[in-house]
Amino acid sequence: MTDNNSTPTTNEKPQQAKDTPNQANDTKKPTLESSAAQDTPTKKTDPEPQMKKVDIVIAGITYQIYCPVHEEAELRSAVYYINNFLLDIKKNAPSLSQENLLVLCCLNLYEKIHSNAKAAEDAEQASKQAKMLLSKIMKDAQSVL
């Protein structure tokens, strides 16, 4: 399945994402080992979330991703955002290769994440200062009364 903003190119062969130790746990395919472990008596644990194979397209390449069923909408939202982000970069630099386009996208997204985290940290600090100032004003007002 492709989203509305990207279609697989005819020259590019769809690639299947491979499970690696560096991938997040929520994108891993359940393995036979985990099934075998369920056959042995162990303490009762929460059942693993149902996984679903989802075809996504990023920059014209199809990837098969395993994700929990309840997270598919969030995955598709992320794909839509990333594809739009890539299209914006490509408009400004149409001669970039696919690999360089993806690297630049990753760097720009990291910069956004980092600046949002910094802004949140600055807002938290400003909130603490405002609370301290309000506390001082309230204390001074009580002493006057």
C-alpha positions in Angstrom: 0.0 0.0 0.0 1.3 3.5 -0.7 0.3 6.7 0.8 -1.1 9.6 -1.3 2.1 11.5 -1.7 4.4 8.8 -3.0 4.4 6.0 -5.5 7.0 3.4 -6.0 9.2 4.1 -9.0 9.3 1.6 -11.8 13.1 1.4 -11.8 13.4 0.7 -8.1 12.8 -2.7 -6.7 10.8 -2.8 -3.5 13.0 -3.6 -0.6 12.1 -5.4 2.6 13.2 -3.9 5.8 15.4 -6.4 7.8 15.2 -6.9 11.5 18.5 -5.7 13.1 19.5 -5.5 16.8 19.4 -1.7 16.4 15.7 -1.4 15.5 13.2 -0.4 18.1 11.5 -3.4 19.8 8.1 -2.3 18.5 9.1 -3.0 14.9 10.5 -6.5 15.4 8.9 -9.5 14.0 8.1 -12.2 16.6 10.7 -15.0 16.2 10.3 -18.7 16.6 12.4 -18.5 19.7 9.7 -16.4 21.4 7.1 -19.0 20.3 9.1 -21.8 21.7 9.6 -20.0 25.0 5.9 -19.9 25.4 5.7 -23.7 25.4 7.8 -23.9 28.6 6.1 -23.2 31.9 6.9 -19.7 33.0 5.4 -17.0 35.1 2.3 -15.4 33.5 3.2 -12.3 31.6 1.3 -9.9 29.5 0.6 -11.2 26.0 2.7 -9.6 23.3 0.8 -7.1 21.1 -0.5 -8.4 17.8 1.9 -7.5 15.1 0.9 -6.6 11.5 3.0 -6.5 8.4 2.5 -3.0 6.9 3.8 -1.9 3.5 5.0 1.7 3.6 6.6 3.8 0.9 9.3 6.4 1.7 10.9 8.3 -1.2 9.5 5.9 -3.7 10.8 2.7 -2.1 8.4 0.2 -0.5 9.4 -1.2 2.9 7.6 -4.0 4.8 7.5 -3.0 8.5 6.1 -5.1 11.4 4.3 -2.9 13.9 1.8 -3.5 16.6 -1.7 -3.4 15.2 -2.7 -0.4 17.4 0.2 1.7 16.1 -0.5 1.4 12.4 -2.2 4.7 12.2 0.7 6.4 13.9 3.2 4.7 11.5 1.2 5.9 8.5 1.1 9.4 9.9 4.9 9.3 10.3 5.3 8.1 6.7 3.1 10.9 5.4 5.1 13.5 7.4 8.4 12.1 6.3 7.4 12.0 2.6 6.1 15.6 2.7 9.4 16.6 4.4 11.4 14.8 1.7 9.4 16.5 -1.1 10.1 19.9 0.4 13.8 19.2 0.5 13.8 17.8 -3.0 12.1 21.1 -4.3 15.1 23.1 -2.9 17.7 20.6 -4.1 16.3 18.5 -7.0 19.7 17.2 -8.0 20.4 15.3 -4.8 20.7 11.6 -5.0 18.2 9.4 -3.1 20.8 8.6 -0.4 21.9 12.2 0.1 18.2 13.2 0.2 17.5 10.7 3.0 20.6 11.7 4.9 19.7 15.4 4.7 16.1 14.6 5.8 17.4 12.7 8.8 19.7 15.6 9.8 16.9 18.1 9.4 14.5 16.0 11.4 17.1 15.6 14.2 17.6 19.4 14.2 13.8 19.8 14.6 13.7 17.3 17.4 16.6 18.9 19.2 15.3 22.4 18.9 11.9 21.3 20.2 13.5 19.6 23.1 15.6 22.8 23.8 12.4 24.9 23.6 10.6 22.6 26.0 13.6 22.8 28.4 13.6 26.6 28.2 9.9 26.7 28.8 10.3 24.5 31.8 13.0 26.7 33.2 10.9 29.9 32.6 8.0 28.2 34.3 10.1 27.4 37.4 11.4 31.0 37.5 7.8 32.3 37.2 6.7 30.0 40.1 9.6 31.2 42.3 8.8 34.8 41.5 5.1 34.3 42.2 6.0 32.6 45.5 8.2 35.5 46.5 5.5 38.0 45.6 2.9 36.0 47.6 5.3 35.8 50.6 6.0 39.6 50.4 2.3 40.3 50.2 1.5 38.2 53.3 4.2 39.9 55.2 2.7 43.4 54.4 -0.7 42.3 55.5 
